[in-house]
Amino acid sequence: VQKRLLLLHSMRAHTLTHSELTRMTSKKKVESLERSKCCLSSSVETLHRSMRRKN
């Protein structure tokens, strides 16, 4: 039951409009999000590199 609730909540979060999202998030939150996005992209790059090495 808890899992289903969590899933519903995340789905609802995904359906939020961009304006609502920006209204909800503060500048600090956005900055941290950008930072995490950068970290994510770099980790993905390293992952691709390691995959290429294996092949």
C-alpha positions in Angstrom: 0.0 0.0 0.0 2.8 2.4 0.9 4.6 1.7 -2.4 1.4 2.5 -4.4 1.0 5.7 -2.5 4.6 6.7 -3.2 4.1 5.9 -6.9 0.9 8.0 -7.0 2.7 10.9 -5.4 5.6 10.7 -7.8 3.3 10.5 -10.8 1.4 13.6 -9.5 4.8 15.4 -9.0 5.6 14.6 -12.7 2.4 16.1 -13.9 3.1 19.5 -12.2 3.5 22.3 -14.7 6.8 24.1 -15.0 5.5 27.3 -13.5 4.2 25.5 -10.5 7.6 23.9 -10.1 9.5 27.2 -10.3 7.0 28.8 -7.9 7.5 26.0 -5.4 11.3 25.7 -5.7 13.5 28.5 -4.2 16.6 29.8 -6.0 18.8 27.8 -3.7 17.0 24.6 -4.5 17.3 25.3 -8.2 21.1 25.9 -7.8 21.5 22.6 -6.0 19.5 20.9 -8.7 21.7 22.3 -11.5 24.8 21.1 -9.5 23.3 17.6 -9.2 22.5 17.6 -12.9 26.1 18.4 -13.7 27.3 15.6 -11.4 24.8 13.2 -13.1 25.9 14.1 -16.6 29.6 13.6 -15.7 28.9 10.2 -14.1 26.9 9.2 -17.2 29.9 10.2 -19.3 32.3 8.0 -17.2 29.8 5.2 -17.5 29.7 5.4 -21.3 33.5 5.5 -21.4 33.8 2.4 -19.2 31.2 0.6 -21.4 33.1 1.5 -24.5 36.3 0.1 -23.0 34.6 -3.2 -22.3 33.3 -3.6 -25.9 
